[in-house]
Amino acid sequence: MSKKKQARKKATRKKKTKQGRSSSAAVQPLPSLQSMESLLAGLGGMGRSKRSAVDEAQEIMYDAWKASTRERAVALAERALTISADCADAYNLLAEEKAESIEESIDLYRKGVEAAERALGKQAFKEDVGYFWGLLETRPYMRSRAGLAQSLWTAARYQIPVTFVIANNASYRQVKIMRKLILGKGAFNEKHIGMDIDEPVIDFCQLAQSMGVQGEKVERPDELTNAFRSAVESDRPRLIEVLVENLP
């Protein structure tokens, strides 16, 4: 073999090796929010000698979210309800995947809210004020509440008396936090691509009004109490947009 051919062969091998390294170093997709929630639930349950029926049903729901087919997901949700009728996420999934009408979907979401309220207990709504949304066990309740009025248009059409409160920090802050939690300290210095919603800024009040829901913008903390009281007492769907700082 000539020296030129040998040189070309070596260059080809180096190129292939280099390409192989770059492909193996490709960025892996982040796990879904449900997968991360399942991981956190598992860590939170370590050391507990006994789990409740709601805990066992919720474990089945983590599998249901990962099911490869709609039929499998529905079957798992129905199985979860046989273990605990207080499994709100089972109703949530059935509302999304099995309901054949908006009325049936709303009914299932309402059952989800009631189930979550039973599972959490009345004290949780008093003792956990201020950080309620950040607790893992409250997530099924919030998913049911969000699903009950899953769109502003639906809330306006059926006059569901729900108050939407949007903490508008012009970014996907929760996703940033979960990304840092999963990837570790190195993620704190990385740029979060596609997670800021500031150019252009979305006016949620105008968006709500275009769907038949009255909106109010709150810029100072002392304005929130009156805005919330007015929204709740209206007994109609309302939206409150609270402007908050966009942190990195």
N, C-alpha and C positions, 0 to 999 in steps of 0.2 A: 504494500500500500504506500502511495506517495506521501510525502510530508504535508502537501496541501490538503489531501483528503483526510489525513489524521487530524490536522488542525481544525478542519470544518466539523469533523465528528465530535471532537472535544468541545467545540463551541456550542454544538447542538445539545450535548449532554448538559452543559452548564446552564443553557437557556431553559431546558426542561426542568432542571432542579430548581432554578430560580422561580419559575412559574409555579411549580408545585408548592414552594414555601409560601408564596403570596396567597395562593388559594386556600392553603390550610390555615392561614392567619386571618381569613375573612371574618368580619364581625358577625357574631351569632345573634339571631333575633332574641329580643327580651322575652321572658315568659309572660303569659297573659296575667292580667290582674287577678283572675280567679285562681291561677296556679300559685301566685305569690300569696294570696289570702290563705290558700290551703296549707302552704308552707308555714306561715305564721301561726295558723291554728294548731298545727302539729307541734310547733315549738312551745306554744302556750299551754298545751295539754300535757307536756312532759312532767312526770312526777305525780300526776293525779292518779289515785288508786281506782277511782270509779268515775265513769262518764255517764252523763244523762242521756235519755232517749233523744233529746234534741241534738246533742253532740253527734250521736251515731247517725241520725238522719241527715245532718249537715255534711258528714263525711261522704255519704252516698251522693249528695248534691254536687260535691266537688268532682266526683266521677261523672255525674250527669253532664256537667259543663264541658267535659272533655270527650263525651261520647261522639263516635264517628258518624252516627245517623240520628235524625230527628226522632225516629221511633224508639231507639235505644235510650235517648235522653228522657223522653216522656215516660217510658217504662220505669226508669230509675227514680224519677220524681214521684210517680205513683207509689213505688215501693217505699220511698222515704216517708210518705204520709202514713203508711201502715205502721211504721215504727214510731212516729210522733206526728200528731195532728198540729203541733205547734211549729212545724218546719216551714217558715215563711218562704224560703227560697224555692220550695217545691211548688207552691202556688204561683210564684213569680215565673218559673219556667213553663208551667202549664198555661199561664196567661199568654205567654209569648209563642209557644209552640203548638198548643192544642186548641185553644179557643177559636171558635168559628165565627164569632161576631164581636163587635166592640162591647156590647152589653155583657157577654160572657167573660170577656177579658177584664172588664172593670170589676165584675163580681169576684173573680179569682184574685185580683190584686187587693180587693177589700178584705177577702179572707186572709190574704198574706199579712196585711196590716194587723188584723185581729190576732192572728197566730203569733206574730212577733211581739205584740203587746203582752200576750199571756206569757211568752217565753222570757221576756225581759223583766216583767213585774212592774208594778206601779212605781216602786221606789226608784228604779233606774232613771225614770223621767224627771225625778226631783234631785237625786243625789249626783247625777252625772251631768248636770247643766254646765255648759261651757266647754266640755270636751266629749260630749255624747257622740258626735260624728266620728271621732277618732278611735273609738273602741271597736274592736273586731266583731264583737257579738251584736253590735247595733247595725251592722251592714245589711243583713237581710231585711230589717225593718225599713231602712232608708231606701232599699231597692223596691220594696213594696209601695212605699209612699211615692217614689218617683214614677213607678209604673202606673199607679192609680191615676195620675195625671201625666201620662207619658209624653204628652205634647201640649203646648199652649192651645193649639187649635181644638184638640179634643176636650180640654178643660172648658174652653169657651162654648163649644157646641153643646156640651151636656151640663154646663153650669156647675162644674165640680168646685165646691168652695175650698180651694187649696191655695195657699200663698207660696209662690216660688221666691226664694231668697237666693240671689246670685252674688257671691263674693267675687267680684270682678277684679282679679289681679292681672288680667291680660296675659295669662299663661296657663299651661297645664301643670300647676304647682304640685299636685298630688303625684302625678306621673314622675316628675323630677325627683321627689322624695323617695318613691319606691325604686327608681333607677339607682339612686345613690345607695339605698339599703342593699340591693342585690349585688351591685358591682363594687361596692366598697369605697374607701376613701379617695381612690383615684378619680372617681366620677365627679367629685366636687370641683375639680379644676377643668373639667371638660365642658365644651360648648354644647348646650342642649338644642340640637337641630330640630326645627319644626315644633317647638314647645312654647313659643311666645306668640301671642295674638295681639300685636300692637300696631301693625301697619297693614291695613287701616284698623283703627279701634272699632270694635263692635258696640253699637248702641242697643243694648238689650231692651230698653224701654220702648224704643221705636219698633223693634222687632216684635215685642209683645203686642203693641197696639195694632200692628198690621194683621194680627191674628185674632183680634177682638178682645184682648186682655189689657186692662189698664195697668200701666207701669209707673213706678216712682223711683227716682234716683236719689240715693243717700250718699253724701260726701263727708259728713261729720258724725262721730259716734252719738252725739246728743240728739240727732235727728231720727235715729233708728227706732226708738221706742214708740214714738208717735206714728211713724210710718207703718210699723208692724201692727199696732193696735187698730189703726184705720183699715188696714187690709183685712184683718181677721173679722172685724165687726161688719164689714161690707157683705159678708156671706156670699161672696162671688169670687171667681178666680182673679187673683191679683199677682203682680210681680214687683219685687223690690230689688233694685240693683245697687249693691253696696260697693263703692269704689275703695279698694285696698291697695297697699303697696306691692309692686311686683318685685319680689326678692329673687336673687340668683339661685 
